[in-house]
Amino acid sequence: MEPPAPVTLRGRAVVLEPLGLAHVPALARVGLEPELWRWINSAVASEDDMRAYVEIALDEAHRGVALPFAIVDVASGEAIGSTRYANVVPEHRRLEIGWTWLAPAFQRTAANTETKLLLLAHAFETLGAQRVEFKTDARNLRSRAALAGIGAVEEGTFRKHMITDTGRVRDSVYFSIVDDEWPTVRDRLRARLAR
């Protein structure tokens, strides 16, 4: 598998472009809702927090372990969220898609579906991944249902997997899509977008 390199992925509703500090003001305008960070290990409550969040993502990109994106709404040209490839292991042809959040106005819209389609297509069809992983807080039932809904397979729960900034001990549920399943998942996502 090729290690992911900065790339822009274009869809009809969203463009995924390499995340940068220039995105911070727009992300802070749409991304400070407490509910967005409920299931994330560290909360983002100010523009300074958003800057720190982006700086951590950029450091991970510099170290070659992640590739972060800004999710940009095509209609407005504004950043509406963020996502990334992470835990990239080229020798085992696997990576994770995660750290995904969208402004509340864009949740449950084509933006989320198309973001997943663009990331998965690039991972399987360009990079040559054989496995794409997702993990979510075990208590985040909405995220778990969404992952199952696109065809990701729930593999198990990592008990006491993380300690959040608030001190809460988190169990994480892992999901995956493997290359053999990708054509079915791709067709499902395309059908959703066509509706």
N, C-alpha and C positions, 0 to 999 in steps of 0.2 A: 504494500500500500504506500502511496505517496504521502509524505507528511503534508498536512494542509498548509497552504501559503495564502497570504492575503488575496482576496478575490471579491468581486462584486457579483452578487446573484440577483438577477432581475426577474420579477414576476409582473402580473397585471395590477395587483393591489399594493404590493410592497417591493422594495429594493433592500437587500441586505448588503450593507457596505461596511468595510473595515471600521471598527469602532475607534474613535479618537477623542482627544480632549475637547475638540471643537463641538462634539455632540452634547457635552455636559449641560449647557444652559437649556437646550430643548428637552433633554431627558428629565432634567429637574422640573421643568414646567408641567410635565405629564406624569412623572413617576414618584411623587412623594406621598401618595395615598397609603396609609398604614396597612390596608388590606393587601396591597401588592407584596408586602414584605413579611406577611404573617408566617409564611412557611419557609422563609429564607433564613439562613443562619445569622446574618447580620442585617439589621434594619437600615434603611436609607430614609432619613427624615429631613434632610436639608441639601442645598446645592453642594455644600462642602462634603457631605456624606456621599453624594453622587459622584463627585470628583474622585474621592478615595476609592469608590467602587470601580470606576473606570480605570484608575491608575493600577489597581490590583490586576484587573483583566489585561491591561497592556503589559504589565510585568510578566504575567504568565505567557503572553504571546511572545515576548522577547526571549523567554526561557524555552520556547518551543513546546510548551505543554498545553497551550490553548490557542484558539483563534476566535476572538470576539467580534461580534457584528452589532452595528446599530440597525434597528428595523425602521425603515423610512417609509412613510405613507406616500404612495405615488401621487395621489391627488393634491396633497398640500406641500409635499417636499420636506415635511417636518419629521424628525425622529419621534417615534411613538413607542419605542421599547428597545430591548436588547436581548441577545442570545449568544451562544457560543458553542464551538466545538471544544471539548476539554478531555483530559485524561487520554490523550492520543498515544496509542502504542502501535506504531507502524509495523513492527516486526510480527505482531499478532493480528494485524489488519483490523484493529478496532479503535473506536473512539466513542465519546459520549456527547450527546446533545443536551444542553442544560443551561441553567442560569437564565432561563427565558422568562421575560415579563413583558407585558403589553399594557399601555394606558387603558384604564377601564372602558373608555368609549370604543376601543377596538377589540375587546375580548368578545369571544363568540361571534367573530366576523371572519370574512375571508382572509384577513391579515394573519391570524394564527395558523389556519390551515395551510395557507400558501407558504408561510415561513417554514413549517415542518416539511412541506413538499420540496422546497428549494434546498434545504439543508440535507435531507435524506437523498435526494437525487444526486447532489454533488458528492456526498459521501460514498454512495454505492457505484455511481456511474462514472465519476471522474477520478476520485481518489482510490477506488478499488477496495473499499472496506468490505469485510465479510460479516461484521457485527457492529451495530450501533446500539449503545446503551442509553438508558434514561434512568434517573432515580428521583424519587420524590418522598417527601415526608409521609410516613404511614398514615398520619391523621388527615392528610390533604386528599379527601375523597374525590373532589372535583378533578384534580390533576390525574389521579389514578384512573378515573372513569374516562377521561379524555385520551389517555395513553392507550387504554384497552380499546377505545372506540376507533382509533386509527389502525389497530391491528398489532400493536406491540404486545408481546407476551410477558405476563407477570412471572418473574422467576423466583422471587423469594424476598424475605425481609431480613435486613441486617439489623439485629437488635442492638440497642444502645450504641448506635453508629456514630452519632455526633452530639456535641454539647453546643447549644446555640449561645449567642451573646447574652441572652437573658438567663442562661443557666439551665434551661429546659433540656432534658435528655431526649434526643430524637432517634426514633427507629426510621430507617430508610427502606423503601420498597424499590427493588430493581426490576426494570423491564428491558426488553431488547427486541430488536428486529434484526434478522439475519438475511444474508443475501438471497437465499432461496425464497424468502417471504416477501422480498422487496417488490416484485411485480404486482402481487395482490394488493399490498399496502399502497403502492403508487396509484393503481386503478381506483382504489377506494378514495384516496385524497383528491384525485382528479374529478371523480364523480361528485364529491362534496362541493368542489369549487364551481362545477357546472350548474349546480342548483341555484 
